[in-house]
Each structure stands twice: as C-alpha cells, then as structure tokens.
Amino acid sequence: MPSWVERGWVIKSISKDKTEKRYDFQYQDKDGYKVTIQGLSRSFNKEYWNYAILISGVLRHGMPIPNVVNLVENLNLYSDSINNWKNGIGRSLKKFIPDGTHAKDKTCSNCGDTDGLIYEEGCLKCKSCGHSKCG
C-alpha cells in the first residue's frame, strides 16, 4: 500500500458455507480506482491478529471502553514488541473515552487520591491535584 493512503475500508468476506472469513483492505487511488489488498489477516503476526479479534469482540458486545483499556493494560505478554503494540492500542482506545469519565480502581500517582482520576482528551487527570498521565 502506498504511504500516501490515509484511509480506506476493511471488507469482511464470508465463504458460501460460512466456514471461512477473510478481511480485505480497499482504498481509492489518486485516479479514483478502487484498489483491494486481499487477506489482511495474512499480513499480521498471528499473535497480534488474535488479540485484535479479542478486542474487537468485546467492543462489539458492548464492553465499556474504559474496561477494554483495563483488559488490554493487564494482558501479560512475553514479547517486547507486542508490549509496545499493547501500549499503542491502549492509547488509541483512550481517545474514545468521553471526557469526564471516572477512572475506576485507579489511584493518582502524585497525591494518592483514589476517587479523583478522570479521563480527559485520552489522558488520566486528577481532579484533586491536576496531575496528568498520558499514554
């Protein structure tokens, strides 16, 4: 895929007997033609792909995003590279938590307040002392 592609569509294909699923990526090129890259799942490390399926499933079944962030943050992973992936997913998901959402079961690392942490612009901020933790 060219580096200039900024957006596209993920297309899910299911076999006629419904036993096989495939995900393709499609984008529109500079001339207006649709270009499809087939078999996205083959492009990713299987471990990453399986975690992506897990996260997608819990989101589709209504788990609140703050709970999904906690789930991802608490995954016990062995590879340094997947831990970086885990951190990136956590940061991305936090951007979708509505501002002012109370952070349950978290304590401010600066003042120790157990009830004053809220999400704001994807960051944890303490209402008591103003401390902010992003990322």
DSSP file (Angstrom, degrees, kcal/mol; ACC not computed):
  #  RESIDUE AA STRUCTURE BP1 BP2  ACC     N-H-->O    O-->H-N    N-H-->O    O-->H-N    TCO  KAPPA ALPHA  PHI   PSI    X-CA   Y-CA   Z-CA
    1    1 A M              0   0    0      0, 0.0    36,-0.0     0, 0.0     2,-0.0   0.000 360.0 360.0 360.0 133.4    0.0    0.0    0.0
    2    2 A P    >   -     0   0    0      0, 0.0     3,-1.5     0, 0.0     0, 0.0  -0.310 360.0-122.9 -65.0 149.0    1.4    3.4   -0.9
    3    3 A S  T 3  S+     0   0    0      1,-0.3     0, 0.0     3,-0.0     0, 0.0   0.709 107.0  66.8 -66.8 -19.6    2.4    5.7    2.0
    4    4 A W  T 3  S+     0   0    0      2,-0.0     2,-0.4     0, 0.0    -1,-0.3   0.621  72.2 108.3 -77.7 -11.8    0.1    8.4    0.8
    5    5 A V    <   +     0   0    0     -3,-1.5     3,-0.1     1,-0.2    24,-0.1  -0.539  39.3 171.6 -69.9 120.5   -3.0    6.3    1.5
    6    6 A E        +     0   0    0     -2,-0.4     2,-0.3     1,-0.3    -1,-0.2   0.645  60.0  12.1-104.6 -21.3   -4.7    7.9    4.6
    7    7 A R        +     0   0    0     21,-0.1    21,-0.4     2,-0.0    -1,-0.3  -0.994  59.5 148.9-155.3 160.0   -7.9    6.0    4.7
    8    8 A G        -     0   0    0     -2,-0.3     2,-0.4    19,-0.1    19,-0.2  -0.884  39.0 -88.2-167.0-165.2   -9.7    3.0    3.3
    9    9 A W  E     -A   26   0A   0     17,-3.1    17,-2.8    -2,-0.3     2,-0.5  -0.972  19.1-139.6-129.8 139.5  -12.3    0.3    4.1
   10   10 A V  E     -A   25   0A   0     -2,-0.4     2,-0.5    15,-0.2    15,-0.2  -0.872  23.6-161.4 -95.5 127.9  -12.0   -3.1    5.7
   11   11 A I  E     -A   24   0A   0     13,-2.9    13,-2.8    -2,-0.5     2,-0.5  -0.943   5.9-149.6-115.9 126.8  -14.2   -5.5    3.9
   12   12 A K  E     -A   23   0A   0     -2,-0.5     2,-0.4    11,-0.2    11,-0.2  -0.839  13.3-169.0 -97.4 126.8  -15.3   -8.8    5.5
   13   13 A S  E     -A   22   0A   0      9,-3.4     9,-2.6    -2,-0.5     2,-0.4  -0.948   2.1-165.1-115.8 136.1  -15.9  -11.7    3.2
   14   14 A I  E     -A   21   0A   0     -2,-0.4     7,-0.2     7,-0.2    -2,-0.0  -0.974  24.0-116.2-122.4 134.4  -17.5  -15.0    4.3
   15   15 A S    >   -     0   0    0      5,-2.6     3,-1.9    -2,-0.4     7,-0.0  -0.182  32.3-105.5 -63.5 160.9  -17.4  -18.2    2.2
   16   16 A K  T 3  S+     0   0    0      1,-0.3    -1,-0.1     2,-0.1    -2,-0.0   0.848 124.0  47.6 -57.7 -36.8  -20.7  -19.6    0.9
   17   17 A D  T 3  S-     0   0    0      1,-0.0    -1,-0.3     3,-0.0    -2,-0.1   0.418 110.0-126.7 -87.1   4.1  -20.7  -22.4    3.5
   18   18 A K  S <  S+     0   0    0     -3,-1.9    -2,-0.1     2,-0.2     3,-0.1   0.700  81.3 110.0  62.4  24.6  -19.9  -19.8    6.2
   19   19 A T        +     0   0    0      1,-0.1     2,-0.4     2,-0.0    -1,-0.1   0.654  69.1  54.4 -99.5 -18.4  -16.9  -21.7    7.5
   20   20 A E        -     0   0    0      2,-0.0    -5,-2.6    -5,-0.0     2,-0.4  -0.947  60.8-170.3-122.1 137.3  -14.2  -19.2    6.3
   21   21 A K  E     -A   14   0A   0     -2,-0.4     2,-0.3    -7,-0.2    -7,-0.2  -0.949   5.1-177.2-121.7 146.2  -13.8  -15.5    6.9
   22   22 A R  E     -A   13   0A   0     -9,-2.6    -9,-3.4    -2,-0.4     2,-0.5  -0.998  13.9-149.8-141.6 143.6  -11.4  -13.1    5.2
   23   23 A Y  E     -A   12   0A   0     -2,-0.3    17,-3.9   -11,-0.2    18,-0.4  -0.961  16.2-174.4-115.8 128.9  -10.7   -9.4    5.7
   24   24 A D  E     -A   11   0A   0    -13,-2.8   -13,-2.9    -2,-0.5     2,-0.5  -0.825  17.8-135.8-116.4 157.8   -9.6   -7.3    2.8
   25   25 A F  E     -AB  10  37A   0     12,-2.8    12,-3.7    -2,-0.3     2,-0.4  -0.961  22.0-173.7-115.0 132.2   -8.5   -3.6    2.7
   26   26 A Q  E     +AB   9  36A   0    -17,-2.8   -17,-3.1    -2,-0.5     2,-0.3  -0.975   7.8 167.4-127.5 139.2   -9.7   -1.3    0.0
   27   27 A Y  E     - B   0  35A   0      8,-2.3     8,-3.3    -2,-0.4     2,-0.5  -0.939  35.4-111.9-141.4 165.3   -8.7    2.2   -0.8
   28   28 A Q  E     - B   0  34A   0    -21,-0.4     6,-0.2    -2,-0.3   -21,-0.1  -0.876  32.9-140.5-101.5 127.4   -9.2    4.7   -3.7
   29   29 A D    >   -     0   0    0      4,-3.2     3,-2.0    -2,-0.5    -1,-0.0  -0.170  34.4 -89.5 -80.3 179.4   -6.1    5.6   -5.7
   30   30 A K  T 3  S+     0   0    0      1,-0.3    -1,-0.1     2,-0.1    -2,-0.0   0.718 127.7  52.6 -63.5 -21.6   -5.2    9.0   -7.0
   31   31 A D  T 3  S-     0   0    0      2,-0.1    -1,-0.3     0, 0.0    -2,-0.0   0.392 122.0-103.9 -94.7   2.7   -7.1    8.3  -10.3
   32   32 A G  S <  S+     0   0    0     -3,-2.0     2,-0.3     1,-0.3    -2,-0.1   0.495  75.9 136.1  91.4   3.6  -10.3    7.2   -8.5
   33   33 A Y        -     0   0    0      1,-0.0    -4,-3.2    -5,-0.0     2,-0.5  -0.627  56.1-121.0 -85.3 143.5   -9.9    3.5   -8.9
   34   34 A K  E     -B   28   0A   0     -2,-0.3     2,-0.5    -6,-0.2    -6,-0.2  -0.713  26.3-163.5 -83.6 130.3  -10.6    1.1   -6.0
   35   35 A V  E     -B   27   0A   0     -8,-3.3    -8,-2.3    -2,-0.5     2,-0.5  -0.960   2.9-159.4-116.2 129.9   -7.6   -1.0   -5.1
   36   36 A T  E     -B   26   0A   0     -2,-0.5     2,-0.6   -10,-0.2   -10,-0.2  -0.936   9.9-161.9-116.5 129.7   -8.1   -4.1   -2.9
   37   37 A I  E     -B   25   0A   0    -12,-3.7   -12,-2.8    -2,-0.5     3,-0.3  -0.944  25.3-147.4-105.5 114.7   -5.5   -5.8   -0.8
   38   38 A Q        +     0   0    0     -2,-0.6   -14,-0.2   -14,-0.2     4,-0.0  -0.514  64.2  23.7 -88.2 149.7   -6.8   -9.3   -0.1
   39   39 A G    >>  +     0   0    0     -2,-0.2     3,-1.4     2,-0.1     4,-0.5   0.952  56.7 178.8  72.0  54.0   -6.2  -11.3    3.1
   40   40 A L  G >4 S+     0   0    0    -17,-3.9     3,-2.1    -3,-0.3     4,-0.5   0.875  77.4  64.1 -52.9 -40.2   -5.4   -8.8    5.7
   41   41 A S  G >4 S+     0   0    0    -18,-0.4     3,-0.9     1,-0.3    -1,-0.3   0.797  95.9  58.2 -60.1 -27.7   -5.0  -11.4    8.4
   42   42 A R  G <4 S+     0   0    0     -3,-1.4    -1,-0.3     1,-0.2    -2,-0.2   0.689  98.8  61.8 -72.6 -17.0   -2.1  -13.0    6.5
   43   43 A S  G << S+     0   0    0     -3,-2.1     2,-0.3    -4,-0.5    -1,-0.2   0.588  97.9  68.1 -84.1 -11.1   -0.3   -9.6    6.8
   44   44 A F  S <  S-     0   0    0     -3,-0.9     2,-0.1    -4,-0.5     0, 0.0  -0.782  92.6 -97.8-114.6 152.6   -0.1   -9.6   10.5
   45   45 A N     >  -     0   0    0     -2,-0.3     4,-2.5     1,-0.1     3,-0.3  -0.452  38.7-125.8 -57.9 133.9    1.6  -11.6   13.2
   46   46 A K  H  > S+     0   0    0      1,-0.2     4,-2.5     2,-0.2     5,-0.2   0.837 108.7  55.9 -58.8 -34.2   -0.9  -14.2   14.3
   47   47 A E  H  > S+     0   0    0      2,-0.2     4,-2.0     1,-0.2    -1,-0.2   0.932 110.2  44.5 -64.5 -44.9   -0.5  -13.2   18.0
   48   48 A Y  H  > S+     0   0    0     -3,-0.3     4,-2.5     1,-0.2    -2,-0.2   0.924 112.7  52.5 -62.2 -44.4   -1.4   -9.6   17.2
   49   49 A W  H  X S+     0   0    0     -4,-2.5     4,-2.1     1,-0.2    -2,-0.2   0.899 108.5  50.1 -60.3 -42.1   -4.3  -10.7   15.0
   50   50 A N  H  X S+     0   0    0     -4,-2.5     4,-2.1     1,-0.2    -1,-0.2   0.898 111.1  48.2 -65.8 -40.1   -5.7  -12.9   17.8
   51   51 A Y  H  X S+     0   0    0     -4,-2.0     4,-2.6     2,-0.2    -1,-0.2   0.886 109.9  53.3 -66.0 -36.9   -5.5  -10.0   20.3
   52   52 A A  H  X S+     0   0    0     -4,-2.5     4,-2.6     2,-0.2    -2,-0.2   0.895 108.6  49.6 -63.3 -39.9   -7.2   -7.7   17.7
   53   53 A I  H  X S+     0   0    0     -4,-2.1     4,-2.4     2,-0.2    -1,-0.2   0.906 110.9  50.2 -64.4 -41.9  -10.0  -10.3   17.3
   54   54 A L  H  X S+     0   0    0     -4,-2.1     4,-2.2     2,-0.2     5,-0.2   0.945 113.1  45.0 -60.2 -49.6  -10.4  -10.4   21.1
   55   55 A I  H  X S+     0   0    0     -4,-2.6     4,-2.1     1,-0.2    -2,-0.2   0.918 113.1  50.7 -63.6 -44.0  -10.6   -6.6   21.4
   56   56 A S  H  X S+     0   0    0     -4,-2.6     4,-2.7    -5,-0.2    -1,-0.2   0.912 110.0  51.5 -58.8 -43.4  -13.0   -6.3   18.5
   57   57 A G  H  X S+     0   0    0     -4,-2.4     4,-1.5     1,-0.2    -2,-0.2   0.915 109.9  46.3 -62.8 -44.9  -15.3   -9.0   20.0
   58   58 A V  H  <>S+     0   0    0     -4,-2.2     5,-2.5     1,-0.2    -1,-0.2   0.871 114.0  49.5 -69.9 -33.2  -15.5   -7.4   23.5
   59   59 A L  H ><5S+     0   0    0     -4,-2.1     3,-1.6    -5,-0.2    -2,-0.2   0.924 109.9  50.6 -67.7 -43.4  -16.2   -3.9   21.9
   60   60 A R  H 3<5S+     0   0    0     -4,-2.7    -1,-0.2     1,-0.3    -2,-0.2   0.776 107.8  54.7 -65.4 -25.3  -18.9   -5.4   19.6
   61   61 A H  T 3<5S-     0   0    0     -4,-1.5    -1,-0.3    -5,-0.2    -2,-0.2   0.259 124.3-100.6 -95.4  13.1  -20.6   -7.0   22.6
   62   62 A G  T < 5 +     0   0    0     -3,-1.6    -3,-0.2     1,-0.3    -2,-0.1   0.579  60.2 160.9  90.7  11.4  -20.8   -3.7   24.5
   63   63 A M      < -     0   0    0     -5,-2.5    -1,-0.3     1,-0.1     5,-0.1  -0.515  50.5-107.6 -64.8 130.0  -17.9   -3.8   27.0
   64   64 A P    >>  -     0   0    0      0, 0.0     4,-1.8     0, 0.0     3,-0.9  -0.300  24.6-119.6 -59.2 141.4  -17.4   -0.2   28.0
   65   65 A I  H 3> S+     0   0    0      1,-0.3     4,-2.7     2,-0.2     5,-0.2   0.860 111.8  57.3 -55.6 -41.7  -14.2    1.3   26.5
   66   66 A P  H 3> S+     0   0    0      0, 0.0     4,-2.0     0, 0.0    -1,-0.3   0.889 108.3  48.7 -58.1 -34.7  -12.6    2.0   30.0
   67   67 A N  H <> S+     0   0    0     -3,-0.9     4,-2.4     2,-0.2    -2,-0.2   0.869 109.8  51.1 -70.0 -36.0  -13.0   -1.7   30.8
   68   68 A V  H  X S+     0   0    0     -4,-1.8     4,-2.7     2,-0.2     5,-0.2   0.906 108.2  52.6 -66.3 -40.8  -11.4   -2.7   27.5
   69   69 A V  H  X S+     0   0    0     -4,-2.7     4,-2.9     1,-0.2    -2,-0.2   0.931 110.5  47.8 -58.6 -45.9   -8.5   -0.4   28.2
   70   70 A N  H  X S+     0   0    0     -4,-2.0     4,-1.6    -5,-0.2    -2,-0.2   0.906 110.5  52.3 -61.7 -41.2   -8.0   -2.1   31.6
   71   71 A L  H  < S+     0   0    0     -4,-2.4     4,-0.3     2,-0.2     3,-0.2   0.941 113.1  43.6 -58.7 -48.7   -8.3   -5.5   29.9
   72   72 A V  H >< S+     0   0    0     -4,-2.7     3,-1.5     1,-0.2    -2,-0.2   0.922 112.0  53.0 -64.2 -45.0   -5.5   -4.6   27.4
   73   73 A E  H 3< S+     0   0    0     -4,-2.9    -1,-0.2     1,-0.3    -2,-0.2   0.788 109.5  50.4 -62.4 -26.9   -3.3   -3.0   30.0
   74   74 A N  T 3< S+     0   0    0     -4,-1.6    -1,-0.3    -3,-0.2     2,-0.2   0.372  78.3 121.8 -96.3   4.8   -3.5   -6.1   32.1
   75   75 A L    <   -     0   0    0     -3,-1.5     2,-1.0    -4,-0.3    -3,-0.0  -0.496  60.5-138.2 -64.9 134.1   -2.5   -8.6   29.3
   76   76 A N        +     0   0    0     -2,-0.2     2,-0.3     2,-0.0    -1,-0.1  -0.822  32.5 177.1 -98.3  98.9    0.6  -10.5   30.4
   77   77 A L        -     0   0    0     -2,-1.0     6,-0.0     1,-0.1    -2,-0.0  -0.774  27.5-155.3-110.1 150.0    2.6  -10.6   27.2
   78   78 A Y        +     0   0    0     -2,-0.3     2,-0.4     4,-0.0    -1,-0.1   0.731  69.4  77.4 -96.1 -25.4    6.1  -12.0   26.7
   79   79 A S     >  -     0   0    0      1,-0.1     4,-1.6     2,-0.0     5,-0.1  -0.702  67.1-144.2 -94.4 136.9    7.4  -10.1   23.7
   80   80 A D  H  > S+     0   0    0     -2,-0.4     4,-1.8     1,-0.2     5,-0.2   0.891 102.4  54.1 -61.5 -39.4    8.7   -6.5   24.0
   81   81 A S  H  > S+     0   0    0      1,-0.2     4,-1.7     2,-0.2    -1,-0.2   0.887 108.1  47.9 -67.2 -37.0    7.3   -5.7   20.6
   82   82 A I  H  > S+     0   0    0      2,-0.2     4,-2.9     1,-0.2    -1,-0.2   0.813 106.4  58.3 -73.7 -27.4    3.8   -6.8   21.5
   83   83 A N  H  X S+     0   0    0     -4,-1.6     4,-2.3     2,-0.2    -1,-0.2   0.894 106.3  48.9 -65.4 -37.0    4.0   -4.8   24.7
   84   84 A N  H  X S+     0   0    0     -4,-1.8     4,-2.1     2,-0.2    -2,-0.2   0.893 111.2  49.9 -65.0 -38.6    4.6   -1.8   22.5
   85   85 A W  H  X S+     0   0    0     -4,-1.7     4,-2.5     2,-0.2    -2,-0.2   0.920 109.3  51.9 -61.5 -44.9    1.6   -2.8   20.4
   86   86 A K  H  X S+     0   0    0     -4,-2.9     4,-2.4     1,-0.2    -2,-0.2   0.911 109.5  48.9 -59.2 -44.8   -0.4   -3.2   23.7
   87   87 A N  H  X S+     0   0    0     -4,-2.3     4,-2.4     1,-0.2    -1,-0.2   0.895 110.7  51.0 -63.8 -39.9    0.6    0.3   24.8
   88   88 A G  H  X S+     0   0    0     -4,-2.1     4,-2.3     2,-0.2    -2,-0.2   0.897 109.8  49.3 -64.0 -41.2   -0.4    1.7   21.4
   89   89 A I  H  X S+     0   0    0     -4,-2.5     4,-2.7     2,-0.2     5,-0.2   0.926 110.8  50.8 -63.9 -44.3   -3.8    0.0   21.5
   90   90 A G  H  X S+     0   0    0     -4,-2.4     4,-2.1     1,-0.2    -2,-0.2   0.922 111.2  47.6 -58.5 -46.1   -4.4    1.4   25.0
   91   91 A R  H  X S+     0   0    0     -4,-2.4     4,-0.9    44,-0.2    -1,-0.2   0.912 112.8  49.6 -62.0 -42.5   -3.5    4.9   23.9
   92   92 A S  H >< S+     0   0    0     -4,-2.3     3,-0.7     1,-0.2     4,-0.3   0.922 111.5  47.5 -63.7 -44.7   -5.8    4.6   20.8
   93   93 A L  H >< S+     0   0    0     -4,-2.7     3,-2.0     1,-0.2     4,-0.2   0.872 102.9  63.0 -65.8 -36.7   -8.7    3.3   22.8
   94   94 A K  H >< S+     0   0    0     -4,-2.1     3,-1.4     1,-0.3    28,-0.4   0.790  91.2  67.0 -60.3 -27.4   -8.4    6.0   25.5
   95   95 A K  T << S+     0   0    0     -4,-0.9    -1,-0.3    -3,-0.7    -2,-0.2   0.707  98.7  52.8 -65.6 -18.6   -9.1    8.7   22.8
   96   96 A F  T <  S+     0   0    0     -3,-2.0    -1,-0.3    -4,-0.3    -2,-0.2   0.391  81.7 104.7 -99.3   2.0  -12.6    7.3   22.6
   97   97 A I  S <  S-     0   0    0     -3,-1.4    25,-0.4    -4,-0.2    24,-0.2  -0.736  82.7-110.9 -82.1 125.2  -13.4    7.5   26.3
   98   98 A P    >   -     0   0    0      0, 0.0     3,-1.8     0, 0.0    21,-0.3  -0.274  37.6 -98.9 -58.9 138.2  -15.7   10.5   26.8
   99   99 A D  T 3  S+     0   0    0      1,-0.2    21,-0.2    19,-0.1     3,-0.1  -0.278 109.5  30.6 -55.0 138.9  -14.1   13.4   28.7
  100  100 A G  T 3  S+     0   0    0     19,-3.1     2,-0.3     1,-0.3    -1,-0.2   0.354  79.4 147.1  91.6  -4.9  -15.0   13.4   32.4
  101  101 A T    <   -     0   0    0     -3,-1.8    18,-2.3    18,-0.5    -1,-0.3  -0.487  52.3-119.0 -66.3 127.9  -15.4    9.6   32.7
  102  102 A H  B     -C  118   0B   0     -2,-0.3     2,-0.9    16,-0.2    16,-0.3  -0.478  18.2-131.4 -69.5 133.9  -14.3    8.5   36.1
  103  103 A A    >   -     0   0    0     14,-2.7     3,-0.8    -2,-0.2    14,-0.3  -0.789  26.3-148.0 -89.4 106.4  -11.4    6.1   36.2
  104  104 A K  T 3  S+     0   0    0     -2,-0.9     3,-0.1     1,-0.2    11,-0.1  -0.429  71.6   9.9 -76.5 148.1  -12.4    3.2   38.4
  105  105 A D  T 3  S+     0   0    0      1,-0.2     2,-0.4     9,-0.2    -1,-0.2   0.777  99.7 118.7  58.4  31.2   -9.9    1.3   40.5
  106  106 A K    <   -     0   0    0     -3,-0.8     2,-0.4     8,-0.3    11,-0.3  -0.961  48.0-154.4-127.8 148.0   -7.1    3.8   39.8
  107  107 A T        -     0   0    0     -2,-0.4     2,-0.2    -3,-0.1     7,-0.2  -0.952  28.3-107.9-121.7 138.5   -5.1    5.9   42.2
  108  108 A C     >  -     0   0    0      5,-2.6     4,-1.4    -2,-0.4    24,-0.0  -0.478  21.7-149.7 -63.7 126.7   -3.3    9.2   41.4
  109  109 A S  T  4 S+     0   0    0     -2,-0.2    -1,-0.2     1,-0.2    -2,-0.0   0.646  92.8  48.1 -74.0 -13.7    0.4    8.6   41.5
  110  110 A N  T  4 S+     0   0    0      3,-0.1    -1,-0.2    21,-0.0    -2,-0.0   0.907 130.5   9.3 -92.1 -50.5    1.0   12.1   42.6
  111  111 A C  T  4 S-     0   0    0      2,-0.1    -2,-0.1    20,-0.0    -3,-0.0   0.542  92.1-121.0-112.2  -9.6   -1.4   12.7   45.5
  112  112 A G     <  +     0   0    0     -4,-1.4     2,-0.1     1,-0.3    -3,-0.1   0.513  50.8 161.7  83.8   3.9   -2.8    9.3   46.2
  113  113 A D        -     0   0    0      1,-0.2    -5,-2.6    -6,-0.1    -1,-0.3  -0.393  23.6-166.5 -60.4 129.4   -6.4   10.3   45.6
  114  114 A T  S    S+     0   0    0     -7,-0.2    -8,-0.3     1,-0.1    -9,-0.2   0.458  83.3  35.3 -96.3  -2.9   -8.4    7.1   44.9
  115  115 A D  S    S+     0   0    0    -10,-0.1    -1,-0.1   -11,-0.1    -8,-0.1   0.404  98.0  75.8-130.1   0.3  -11.5    8.8   43.6
  116  116 A G        +     0   0    0    -10,-0.1    11,-3.1   -14,-0.1     2,-0.4   0.400  61.6 110.8-102.6   4.3  -10.3   11.9   41.6
  117  117 A L  E     + D   0 126B   0    -11,-0.3   -14,-2.7   -14,-0.3     2,-0.3  -0.660  38.5 169.3 -85.7 130.4   -9.0   10.5   38.4
  118  118 A I  E     -CD 102 125B   0      7,-2.8     7,-3.1    -2,-0.4     2,-0.4  -0.912  35.5-111.2-130.5 159.9  -11.0   11.2   35.2
  119  119 A Y  E     + D   0 124B   0    -18,-2.3   -19,-3.1    -2,-0.3   -18,-0.5  -0.785  37.6 171.2 -89.9 134.8  -10.3   10.7   31.5
  120  120 A E  E >   - D   0 123B   0      3,-2.8     3,-1.7    -2,-0.4   -21,-0.0  -0.920  69.1 -17.1-147.7 119.3   -9.8   13.9   29.5
  121  121 A E  T 3  S-     0   0    0     -2,-0.3   -26,-0.1     1,-0.3     3,-0.1   0.849 128.5 -52.3  54.4  38.4   -8.6   14.0   25.9
  122  122 A G  T 3  S+     0   0    0    -28,-0.4    13,-0.4   -25,-0.4     2,-0.3   0.505 120.1 104.8  80.3   4.9   -7.4   10.4   26.2
  123  123 A C  E <  S-D  120   0B   0     -3,-1.7    -3,-2.8    11,-0.1     2,-0.5  -0.813  73.2-118.2-115.8 155.7   -5.3   11.2   29.3
  124  124 A L  E     -DE 119 133B   0      9,-2.7     9,-3.1    -2,-0.3     2,-0.4  -0.838  37.4-177.6 -89.4 126.8   -5.9   10.4   33.0
  125  125 A K  E     -DE 118 132B   0     -7,-3.1    -7,-2.8    -2,-0.5     2,-0.5  -0.977  23.3-131.2-128.8 141.8   -6.1   13.6   35.0
  126  126 A C  E  >  -D  117   0B   0      5,-2.8     4,-1.7    -2,-0.4    -9,-0.2  -0.796   6.1-159.8 -93.5 124.2   -6.5   14.1   38.7
  127  127 A K  T  4 S+     0   0    0    -11,-3.1    -1,-0.1    -2,-0.5   -10,-0.1   0.749  90.5  54.3 -71.0 -23.3   -9.3   16.5   39.8
  128  128 A S  T  4 S+     0   0    0    -12,-0.1    -1,-0.2     1,-0.1   -11,-0.0   0.933 128.9   6.6 -78.4 -48.3   -7.6   16.9   43.2
  129  129 A C  T  4 S-     0   0    0      2,-0.1    -2,-0.2   -13,-0.1    -1,-0.1   0.516  92.7-118.0-118.1  -7.6   -4.0   17.9   42.3
  130  130 A G     <  +     0   0    0     -4,-1.7    -3,-0.1     1,-0.3    -2,-0.0   0.439  56.5 155.6  85.9  -1.2   -4.1   18.4   38.5
  131  131 A H        -     0   0    0     -6,-0.1    -5,-2.8     1,-0.0     2,-0.4  -0.314  25.2-158.9 -60.7 142.6   -1.6   15.7   37.8
  132  132 A S  E     -E  125   0B   0     -7,-0.2     2,-0.5     2,-0.0    -7,-0.2  -0.978  14.5-169.7-129.5 139.1   -1.9   14.3   34.3
  133  133 A K  E     -E  124   0B   0     -9,-3.1    -9,-2.7    -2,-0.4     2,-0.3  -0.963  11.9-176.2-128.7 114.8   -0.7   11.0   32.8
  134  134 A C              0   0    0     -2,-0.5   -11,-0.1   -11,-0.2   -12,-0.1  -0.762 360.0 360.0-106.3 155.1   -0.9   10.5   29.1
  135  135 A G              0   0    0    -13,-0.4   -44,-0.2    -2,-0.3    -1,-0.2   0.460 360.0 360.0  96.2 360.0   -0.1    7.4   27.1
